[in-house]
Amino acid sequence: MDTRTIIPKNSRLRHRTIGFSFFYYIWLFLFLSFLGWIWEASLFLIFKHQFVNRGILFGPWLPIYGAGGLFLYFLLYRLKKHPFLLFFLAITICLSLEYFCSWFLEKQWGVRWWDYSGSFGNLNGRICVSGGLAFGTGALLLIYLLIPWFERFYEKIPARIRKAMGILFLLLLIADGAYAAVSPHTGAGITY
């Protein structure tokens, strides 16, 4: 039996039970990866006046945002009543993830997909202060606005469609990742 049908919408248990669905996590990961791609492409468009498909993959998703968002969701959602603590922990988590990913990608392919060398408070060009503040702010938006909106949106989608679309987009992401593992997405505005 689906526990969402027997737990009232305002129950504290409801949040914990909706997240137990595999497809919920797939959809959330893809949603956050897509939002990250929009964010990165928009920044490049605003500051460089050019559209660039950012990231190591070719599709409209940046898995680092999906993974980071899920980490924040799992680790920090229970701190919802403590926004300042949530903000600073999110900065620490996100900067650690970004540093590790930058290091790993460079070691794996010998290429950098981002470089903050000219930014204030950067560490080896992999992370910087403004990025940390943006991630902390993004975490607050994630916990207080995006997750509640996403849960309402997700619940309105029929279960069969959730599964079918979840499988389809997961397969596309896996295929994109497999292709990028052999031939990563590089070029002007993408790598440094």
Backbone bond lengths (Angstrom), bond angles and torsions (degrees), N, CA, C in turn:
res aa  C-N    CA-C-N  psi(-1)  N-CA   C-N-CA  omega(-1)  CA-C   N-CA-C  phi
1 M - - - 1.450 - - 1.533 109.36 -
2 D 1.303 117.26 139.01 1.445 122.80 178.08 1.524 108.68 -73.44
3 T 1.341 116.71 117.44 1.459 120.26 -175.63 1.523 112.58 -65.40
4 R 1.321 117.87 -19.95 1.458 119.45 179.64 1.523 111.89 -67.16
5 T 1.330 117.98 -21.40 1.460 119.87 -178.68 1.518 112.31 -80.73
6 I 1.343 118.37 -17.80 1.458 119.37 -177.91 1.525 113.34 -111.49
7 I 1.332 118.14 -5.24 1.460 121.33 179.11 1.519 108.49 -104.30
8 P 1.322 117.88 126.98 1.468 120.50 -179.23 1.525 111.71 -58.86
9 K 1.340 116.25 150.51 1.460 121.58 -176.85 1.520 112.96 -60.12
10 N 1.319 118.18 -29.85 1.461 119.90 -177.08 1.530 112.87 -93.32
11 S 1.305 118.39 6.48 1.462 122.25 -178.21 1.522 111.57 -74.95
12 R 1.346 116.75 143.65 1.466 120.71 175.32 1.518 110.77 -65.59
13 L 1.322 117.88 -28.56 1.463 120.89 179.42 1.517 111.97 -69.89
14 R 1.327 117.24 -25.57 1.462 120.95 -176.78 1.525 111.39 -58.01
15 H 1.306 117.24 -44.17 1.464 119.96 -179.54 1.525 110.45 -59.56
16 R 1.301 117.36 -41.94 1.455 120.51 -177.44 1.530 112.08 -71.03
17 T 1.320 118.89 -32.31 1.459 119.98 -176.55 1.522 112.36 -81.34
18 I 1.323 118.20 -34.09 1.464 118.83 -179.00 1.531 109.73 -63.73
19 G 1.331 117.08 -32.13 1.447 121.11 -177.10 1.518 114.54 -74.72
20 F 1.315 118.87 -6.18 1.453 120.08 -177.79 1.528 113.01 -79.91
21 S 1.309 118.14 -5.19 1.451 121.68 179.43 1.531 110.56 -81.79
22 F 1.319 116.64 127.08 1.465 121.98 177.03 1.522 110.07 -55.58
23 F 1.316 116.61 -43.58 1.461 119.61 -177.19 1.520 112.27 -71.04
24 Y 1.302 117.81 -26.84 1.464 120.41 174.35 1.535 109.11 -60.50
25 Y 1.327 116.34 -46.48 1.459 120.38 -179.66 1.525 111.89 -67.02
26 I 1.312 116.86 -37.83 1.467 120.19 177.68 1.523 109.33 -62.12
27 W 1.324 116.92 -49.63 1.461 121.03 179.65 1.528 111.18 -61.24
28 L 1.324 117.04 -43.56 1.463 120.41 -179.29 1.530 110.18 -64.08
29 F 1.324 116.88 -44.83 1.462 120.83 178.05 1.532 110.61 -58.69
30 L 1.319 117.27 -48.26 1.465 121.18 -179.32 1.526 111.54 -65.33
31 F 1.321 116.79 -40.37 1.468 121.73 178.63 1.530 110.09 -60.59
32 L 1.325 117.03 -47.89 1.459 120.86 -179.08 1.529 111.42 -69.18
33 S 1.322 117.50 -35.77 1.462 121.14 176.08 1.525 110.97 -64.08
34 F 1.320 116.40 -39.10 1.467 121.09 177.75 1.529 110.77 -68.52
35 L 1.337 117.36 -43.20 1.468 120.03 177.30 1.531 110.83 -61.16
36 G 1.331 116.55 -38.86 1.462 119.98 176.84 1.516 111.78 -62.55
37 W 1.322 115.87 -40.52 1.470 120.37 177.71 1.530 110.40 -63.73
38 I 1.331 117.03 -43.46 1.473 120.82 177.65 1.527 110.04 -61.40
39 W 1.334 117.01 -44.02 1.458 122.03 179.69 1.534 110.44 -59.15
40 E 1.320 116.78 -50.44 1.462 120.72 -177.84 1.532 111.72 -65.26
41 A 1.312 116.57 -45.11 1.470 119.91 179.55 1.529 110.51 -64.16
42 S 1.320 117.11 -38.02 1.473 121.08 179.16 1.519 111.58 -66.27
43 L 1.326 117.25 -43.27 1.465 120.17 178.10 1.523 111.14 -59.91
44 F 1.325 115.46 -43.67 1.467 119.51 179.96 1.526 110.03 -65.78
45 L 1.313 116.90 -39.94 1.465 121.41 179.28 1.534 110.86 -64.53
46 I 1.321 116.70 -42.22 1.468 121.10 -178.81 1.525 111.44 -68.58
47 F 1.324 116.87 -47.72 1.457 120.12 -173.15 1.523 114.58 -88.77
48 K 1.322 117.95 -27.22 1.468 120.95 -178.69 1.528 112.35 -111.26
49 H 1.332 116.48 -6.04 1.469 122.59 179.18 1.526 112.36 56.95
50 Q 1.332 113.72 39.60 1.454 119.42 -178.60 1.528 108.91 -150.61
51 F 1.338 116.84 137.98 1.464 119.63 174.95 1.519 109.11 -82.97
52 V 1.322 115.64 128.67 1.458 121.55 177.40 1.517 108.11 -134.72
53 N 1.322 116.27 131.52 1.467 121.99 175.75 1.525 106.93 -79.12
54 R 1.318 116.44 94.98 1.469 122.42 -173.34 1.523 111.32 -75.54
55 G 1.319 115.43 155.12 1.455 121.21 171.84 1.512 114.71 107.26
56 I 1.314 114.92 168.89 1.465 122.79 -178.51 1.531 111.86 -76.34
57 L 1.343 116.42 -26.23 1.465 121.15 -179.99 1.521 110.35 -92.48
58 F 1.312 116.37 169.44 1.459 121.48 -176.16 1.519 113.27 -97.67
59 G 1.325 117.40 -23.64 1.462 121.60 -179.32 1.523 112.34 -79.42
60 P 1.322 116.65 173.91 1.469 120.43 -178.99 1.532 111.69 -81.61
61 W 1.320 115.73 65.13 1.464 120.18 178.15 1.524 109.28 -158.27
62 L 1.304 114.42 145.90 1.458 121.80 174.80 1.525 107.13 -123.53
63 P 1.325 116.49 99.47 1.463 120.27 -174.98 1.522 115.12 -58.27
64 I 1.328 118.50 -22.82 1.459 119.21 177.84 1.532 110.44 -61.88
65 Y 1.332 117.06 -33.64 1.464 120.66 177.15 1.529 110.77 -73.33
66 G 1.317 116.91 -38.36 1.464 119.88 176.92 1.518 111.21 -64.80
67 A 1.341 116.55 -45.60 1.462 120.36 179.34 1.525 110.65 -65.94
68 G 1.327 116.49 -45.34 1.465 119.88 178.66 1.519 111.92 -60.88
69 G 1.325 116.05 -42.50 1.466 120.27 178.48 1.516 112.40 -62.91
70 L 1.335 116.79 -40.73 1.462 119.74 177.89 1.526 111.53 -67.71
71 F 1.333 117.44 -40.31 1.466 119.97 175.36 1.529 110.12 -57.29
72 L 1.325 115.97 -47.88 1.463 119.99 -179.93 1.519 111.08 -61.89
73 Y 1.315 116.31 -42.02 1.458 121.58 179.43 1.531 110.86 -59.86
74 F 1.329 116.66 -48.55 1.469 120.87 -178.36 1.519 112.51 -69.69
75 L 1.322 116.94 -41.43 1.454 120.61 -172.75 1.525 114.78 -87.30
76 L 1.329 116.99 -29.77 1.465 118.73 -169.52 1.523 115.81 -116.59
77 Y 1.324 118.34 -9.89 1.470 118.30 -175.43 1.523 111.62 -58.97
78 R 1.317 116.93 -35.37 1.469 119.80 -178.49 1.533 111.76 -70.42
79 L 1.338 117.38 -10.73 1.465 121.74 176.71 1.524 111.92 -94.92
80 K 1.300 116.29 19.36 1.463 122.15 -175.54 1.529 112.43 -55.18
81 K 1.298 117.37 -30.40 1.469 120.88 -179.04 1.525 112.57 -83.49
82 H 1.324 117.46 1.34 1.468 122.68 -178.64 1.533 109.98 -127.23
83 P 1.337 117.54 72.51 1.475 120.01 -172.54 1.525 114.91 -60.30
84 F 1.341 118.29 -35.55 1.465 118.89 -179.40 1.521 111.28 -68.39
85 L 1.311 116.75 -43.86 1.461 120.56 176.47 1.522 110.16 -62.49
86 L 1.326 116.96 -44.05 1.461 122.31 178.28 1.529 110.24 -57.89
87 F 1.322 116.68 -45.22 1.462 122.42 -178.99 1.531 111.00 -58.09
88 F 1.330 116.88 -50.65 1.467 120.29 -175.74 1.530 112.71 -73.19
89 L 1.314 117.33 -34.75 1.465 119.11 175.22 1.529 110.50 -67.33
90 A 1.327 116.50 -38.27 1.467 120.50 178.24 1.523 110.81 -62.09
91 I 1.324 117.01 -40.83 1.459 120.28 177.70 1.526 109.69 -59.48
92 T 1.324 116.14 -47.20 1.464 120.80 -178.75 1.524 111.34 -62.07
93 I 1.323 117.16 -46.59 1.464 121.92 -178.66 1.529 110.69 -63.91
94 C 1.326 115.91 -48.30 1.466 119.77 -175.77 1.522 112.39 -67.71
95 L 1.321 117.14 -41.59 1.463 118.81 178.75 1.530 110.97 -66.23
96 S 1.317 116.87 -36.16 1.472 119.98 176.58 1.524 110.48 -64.17
97 L 1.324 116.45 -45.30 1.467 120.91 178.97 1.523 110.43 -63.60
98 E 1.333 116.99 -43.81 1.460 119.62 -178.68 1.529 111.19 -65.43
99 Y 1.317 117.00 -40.80 1.467 120.11 179.03 1.526 110.37 -63.12
100 F 1.331 115.91 -49.07 1.461 119.74 -179.69 1.525 111.22 -59.87
101 C 1.326 117.77 -45.58 1.474 120.75 -179.26 1.522 111.12 -63.05
102 S 1.329 117.42 -42.10 1.459 120.70 178.27 1.528 110.58 -60.92
103 W 1.325 116.02 -45.98 1.464 121.12 179.06 1.533 110.85 -62.23
104 F 1.341 116.22 -47.73 1.467 120.61 -178.16 1.527 111.36 -62.24
105 L 1.320 117.70 -47.62 1.467 120.60 -179.06 1.527 111.38 -60.96
106 E 1.322 115.92 -40.42 1.459 118.77 179.52 1.528 111.31 -67.96
107 K 1.324 117.12 -40.34 1.468 119.97 178.13 1.531 111.12 -67.36
108 Q 1.326 116.41 -37.98 1.461 121.01 -177.01 1.528 112.33 -71.45
109 W 1.341 117.30 -44.79 1.460 120.54 -173.49 1.529 114.31 -119.67
110 G 1.323 117.43 -3.57 1.460 119.74 179.26 1.512 113.81 69.98
111 V 1.324 116.69 24.08 1.461 122.06 -176.59 1.530 108.32 -133.66
112 R 1.328 116.06 147.99 1.472 120.95 173.37 1.521 109.33 -105.82
113 W 1.319 115.92 131.38 1.463 119.96 177.37 1.519 111.46 -93.08
114 W 1.322 118.55 -13.58 1.463 122.27 172.11 1.520 108.02 -150.73
115 D 1.343 114.51 153.12 1.462 120.33 179.86 1.530 108.42 -150.15
116 Y 1.321 115.51 115.58 1.464 122.18 -179.30 1.524 111.73 -101.06
117 S 1.310 118.40 24.25 1.470 121.67 -175.16 1.527 112.92 -54.35
118 G 1.296 118.58 -33.63 1.463 121.18 -179.75 1.518 113.87 -88.39
119 S 1.315 117.98 1.64 1.467 121.74 -176.56 1.526 111.56 -94.21
120 F 1.328 115.67 149.70 1.463 121.97 179.34 1.528 110.49 -62.43
121 G 1.322 115.21 135.47 1.454 121.05 174.06 1.517 113.70 67.82
122 N 1.327 117.21 31.80 1.468 118.69 -179.35 1.524 109.77 -82.18
123 L 1.310 115.67 154.58 1.459 122.66 176.76 1.520 107.47 -120.84
124 N 1.323 115.79 105.72 1.467 122.74 -178.23 1.530 112.73 56.02
125 G 1.320 117.11 23.25 1.460 121.22 -179.73 1.518 113.86 72.52
126 R 1.320 117.52 1.98 1.470 121.32 -175.98 1.533 112.49 -89.63
127 I 1.316 117.22 -33.73 1.466 122.69 179.43 1.519 108.38 -139.81
128 C 1.338 116.85 162.70 1.460 120.55 177.36 1.526 109.54 -153.69
129 V 1.323 114.81 167.61 1.468 121.59 -176.55 1.529 111.40 -61.24
130 S 1.325 118.10 -47.69 1.470 120.06 -177.41 1.527 111.17 -62.78
131 G 1.332 117.09 -35.45 1.460 120.17 175.85 1.517 111.39 -64.15
132 G 1.326 116.36 -42.17 1.464 120.25 177.87 1.513 112.19 -61.68
133 L 1.327 116.55 -43.59 1.475 120.02 178.33 1.530 111.18 -64.47
134 A 1.325 116.20 -38.69 1.470 119.64 177.10 1.530 110.62 -64.21
135 F 1.338 117.01 -41.05 1.467 120.13 178.94 1.529 111.26 -66.74
136 G 1.329 117.42 -40.27 1.465 120.00 177.57 1.516 111.56 -61.72
137 T 1.327 116.08 -43.20 1.467 121.01 177.22 1.527 110.44 -65.50
138 G 1.322 116.10 -41.92 1.464 120.18 177.85 1.519 112.10 -61.55
139 A 1.331 117.20 -35.98 1.468 120.93 178.43 1.521 110.79 -65.03
140 L 1.331 116.92 -40.55 1.467 119.88 177.25 1.526 110.08 -63.12
141 L 1.328 116.70 -43.74 1.468 120.18 177.16 1.527 110.82 -62.44
142 L 1.326 116.24 -40.41 1.465 120.92 179.19 1.528 111.29 -60.71
143 I 1.314 117.03 -52.13 1.458 121.61 -174.07 1.522 112.38 -71.30
144 Y 1.322 117.52 -41.44 1.465 120.20 -173.46 1.521 114.31 -90.95
145 L 1.331 118.12 -26.27 1.473 119.66 -176.40 1.530 113.52 -119.48
146 L 1.329 116.97 -54.37 1.460 119.78 -171.81 1.520 113.88 -67.78
147 I 1.337 117.84 -46.25 1.470 119.93 -179.21 1.528 110.92 -61.80
148 P 1.340 119.11 -49.67 1.475 117.70 178.21 1.533 112.54 -59.28
149 W 1.344 117.26 -41.62 1.462 119.70 178.02 1.523 110.48 -63.99
150 F 1.333 116.37 -45.34 1.455 120.73 -177.75 1.528 110.81 -61.67
151 E 1.322 117.84 -41.80 1.469 120.44 -179.78 1.528 110.98 -62.02
152 R 1.332 117.37 -41.81 1.477 120.39 177.30 1.528 110.27 -64.03
153 F 1.322 117.10 -43.76 1.461 122.07 178.92 1.526 110.66 -61.90
154 Y 1.319 116.34 -48.07 1.465 122.06 -177.25 1.528 111.18 -61.26
155 E 1.307 117.74 -42.06 1.465 121.56 -178.23 1.532 112.40 -65.03
156 K 1.318 117.61 -24.13 1.467 121.07 -179.31 1.528 112.59 -79.58
157 I 1.307 117.67 -15.64 1.463 121.84 -178.19 1.526 109.02 -84.29
158 P 1.318 118.31 129.09 1.471 120.07 177.39 1.530 111.60 -57.29
159 A 1.319 115.93 143.54 1.475 122.12 -174.93 1.534 112.45 -55.14
160 R 1.329 117.89 -40.64 1.474 120.03 -179.43 1.523 111.58 -63.02
161 I 1.328 115.74 -39.35 1.464 119.68 179.56 1.525 109.82 -69.57
162 R 1.329 116.96 -40.16 1.468 120.45 176.72 1.520 110.71 -55.14
163 K 1.334 115.55 -47.07 1.460 119.98 -177.48 1.522 111.36 -68.24
164 A 1.319 117.09 -48.31 1.461 121.03 -177.07 1.529 111.19 -62.63
165 M 1.321 116.55 -48.36 1.467 120.08 -179.65 1.529 110.76 -68.61
166 G 1.330 116.94 -36.89 1.460 120.35 177.41 1.513 111.38 -61.12
167 I 1.332 116.96 -45.43 1.464 121.32 178.56 1.524 110.78 -64.74
168 L 1.329 117.12 -45.17 1.458 121.28 -179.54 1.529 111.30 -58.56
169 F 1.333 116.45 -52.15 1.465 119.14 -177.42 1.529 111.96 -69.62
170 L 1.309 117.58 -32.27 1.468 120.10 175.83 1.532 110.14 -64.83
171 L 1.330 117.04 -42.68 1.468 120.54 177.81 1.528 111.29 -64.02
172 L 1.329 117.14 -39.85 1.471 120.47 177.00 1.523 110.83 -63.75
173 L 1.325 116.53 -42.16 1.464 120.49 178.74 1.527 111.09 -64.78
174 I 1.315 117.46 -42.17 1.467 121.46 178.59 1.527 110.40 -64.07
175 A 1.320 117.32 -43.74 1.470 120.68 178.40 1.531 110.48 -62.54
176 D 1.331 116.33 -42.98 1.458 120.88 178.16 1.529 110.02 -62.21
177 G 1.331 116.93 -43.55 1.462 121.04 178.81 1.515 112.60 -64.28
178 A 1.330 116.59 -40.24 1.468 120.66 179.09 1.527 110.67 -64.82
179 Y 1.328 116.29 -42.99 1.461 119.97 178.37 1.529 110.42 -65.13
180 A 1.353 116.80 -44.33 1.461 121.22 -178.82 1.527 111.89 -66.66
181 A 1.331 117.83 -27.20 1.470 120.20 177.77 1.523 110.79 -64.36
182 V 1.334 116.10 -30.37 1.462 121.22 179.13 1.522 110.68 -90.64
183 S 1.317 116.33 -41.10 1.459 122.14 -176.74 1.524 109.66 -138.05
184 P 1.340 118.31 81.52 1.464 120.58 -175.58 1.522 113.03 -64.04
185 H 1.300 114.51 154.38 1.460 123.81 179.46 1.524 108.43 -71.85
186 T 1.316 117.48 115.14 1.461 122.73 -179.15 1.516 108.98 -135.32
187 G 1.325 116.27 174.19 1.448 120.57 175.76 1.511 112.20 133.22
188 A 1.328 116.41 -176.36 1.458 122.60 -177.50 1.522 110.75 -59.18
189 G 1.324 115.97 128.26 1.454 121.57 178.74 1.523 113.03 81.98
190 I 1.318 117.22 -8.73 1.463 121.60 -178.07 1.530 109.42 -104.62
191 T 1.327 116.11 -46.39 1.460 121.47 -179.20 1.529 109.67 -123.17
192 Y 1.323 115.35 161.95 1.467 121.62 -178.39 1.502 110.23 -118.54
